[in-house]
Amino acid sequence: MIWVEVSRDPLPLVDVAAWAIDPACGGLNIFCGTVRDHSDGRPGVVCLEYEAYTEQVEPRLAALAEAACSRWPGLGRVALLHRVGTLAVGEMSVVVAVSAPHRREAFEASSWCIDTLKATVPIWKREVWEGGSDWGLCTHDLTEVADLAEGP
């Protein structure tokens, strides 16, 4: 089962954790990305502003989750949720939850999902810090999920 979502509202971590538990799976890995107070060369970050190509975000998240299920056939549930809008330091910007029969697959799939999400989903962040604002330094060209979907 797959849950993908892009939202302006705070991410429902407790609901994601409860949903991701699968009776056939003994491993559940949840990754939460939060806004931190600094970036390379940009001390004093006060917020991040996330923008998205909304028509493409959920289809790409779904394709990513399906690709994870193909790479790790035993996965039980995969949740990929991302926020857009202005987020303060400490707020969650992304949640990835993966349940699998064993911990290794849960860890590997979760790590692959967040890395692939950052490379394939059209969401960009603008950093606002004490000295100004600009797009995040890790902004990059997007890759297609299918280009990253081959074996573990």
C-alpha positions in Angstrom: 0.0 0.0 0.0 1.1 3.5 -0.8 0.4 6.9 0.7 1.7 10.0 -1.1 0.8 13.6 -0.4 1.9 17.2 -0.8 0.4 19.6 1.7 0.6 23.1 3.2 -0.5 21.6 6.5 1.8 20.1 9.1 2.6 16.5 8.3 0.7 13.9 10.4 3.6 11.9 11.7 1.6 10.0 14.3 -0.9 9.0 11.6 1.8 8.0 9.2 3.5 5.8 11.8 0.2 4.1 12.7 -0.7 3.6 9.0 2.7 2.2 8.1 2.6 -0.7 10.5 1.8 -3.9 8.6 1.2 -7.2 10.3 3.4 -9.0 7.8 6.3 -6.7 8.4 8.7 -6.7 11.4 10.6 -3.5 10.3 9.3 0.0 10.2 11.7 2.9 9.3 10.5 6.5 9.4 12.7 9.4 8.2 11.6 13.0 9.0 13.4 15.9 7.4 13.2 19.1 9.5 14.2 22.7 8.9 17.5 23.5 10.5 18.9 26.8 11.6 21.8 26.9 9.1 23.0 25.9 5.7 26.4 26.0 4.1 27.6 29.6 4.3 24.2 30.7 5.5 24.1 30.9 9.3 21.0 32.0 11.0 18.4 30.4 8.7 15.0 31.5 10.0 12.7 29.6 7.6 12.5 27.7 4.3 10.0 28.4 1.6 9.1 25.3 -0.4 7.6 25.6 -3.8 6.4 22.7 -6.0 5.2 21.9 -9.5 2.0 20.6 -7.8 0.6 18.8 -10.9 3.7 16.6 -11.0 4.5 16.1 -7.3 2.0 13.4 -6.3 2.4 11.4 -9.6 6.1 11.4 -9.1 5.8 10.4 -5.5 3.6 7.6 -6.5 6.0 6.4 -9.2 8.8 6.6 -6.6 6.9 4.5 -4.1 6.0 1.9 -6.8 9.7 1.8 -7.9 10.7 1.1 -4.2 8.1 -1.7 -4.1 9.7 -3.2 -7.2 13.2 -2.9 -5.9 12.2 -4.5 -2.5 9.3 -6.8 -3.4 8.5 -7.6 0.3 7.7 -4.0 1.3 4.4 -3.7 3.2 3.7 0.1 3.1 5.4 3.2 1.8 4.5 6.7 2.7 6.0 9.8 1.1 4.7 13.1 2.3 6.1 16.6 1.7 5.1 20.1 2.8 5.1 23.2 0.7 4.9 26.8 1.8 6.8 28.6 4.5 8.2 26.4 7.3 9.9 27.6 10.5 13.1 26.1 12.0 12.2 22.8 13.6 9.1 22.0 11.4 9.0 18.8 9.4 9.3 19.3 5.6 9.2 15.6 4.6 8.3 12.2 6.0 9.2 8.9 4.5 7.9 5.7 6.1 8.6 2.2 4.9 7.6 -1.1 6.5 9.3 -4.3 5.4 9.6 -7.9 6.6 13.1 -7.1 8.0 14.9 -4.0 9.2 17.6 -4.1 6.5 15.0 -3.7 3.7 13.2 -1.0 5.7 16.4 1.0 6.2 17.6 0.5 2.6 14.2 1.4 1.0 13.7 4.4 3.2 17.1 5.8 2.5 16.6 5.2 -1.3 13.2 6.8 -1.2 14.4 10.1 0.4 17.5 10.3 -1.9 15.4 9.6 -4.9 12.6 12.0 -3.8 15.2 14.8 -3.6 16.5 14.0 -7.1 13.2 13.4 -8.9 10.3 15.3 -7.4 9.8 19.0 -8.5 10.0 20.6 -5.1 12.4 23.5 -4.5 13.4 25.3 -1.3 14.3 29.0 -0.8 16.4 29.6 2.3 15.8 32.7 4.4 18.6 33.7 6.7 19.7 36.8 8.7 21.7 38.1 5.7 19.2 37.5 2.9 17.5 34.8 1.0 18.2 32.6 -2.0 17.4 29.1 -3.4 18.9 26.2 -1.5 22.5 25.4 -2.5 21.5 21.7 -3.2 19.1 22.7 -6.0 19.6 20.5 -9.0 18.2 19.3 -12.3 15.5 16.6 -11.9 16.0 13.0 -12.9 13.3 10.6 -13.9 12.4 8.0 -11.3 12.7 5.2 -13.9 16.4 6.2 -14.4 17.0 5.4 -10.7 14.7 2.4 -10.3 17.1 -0.5 -11.1 18.1 -3.0 -8.4 19.4 -2.2 -4.9 
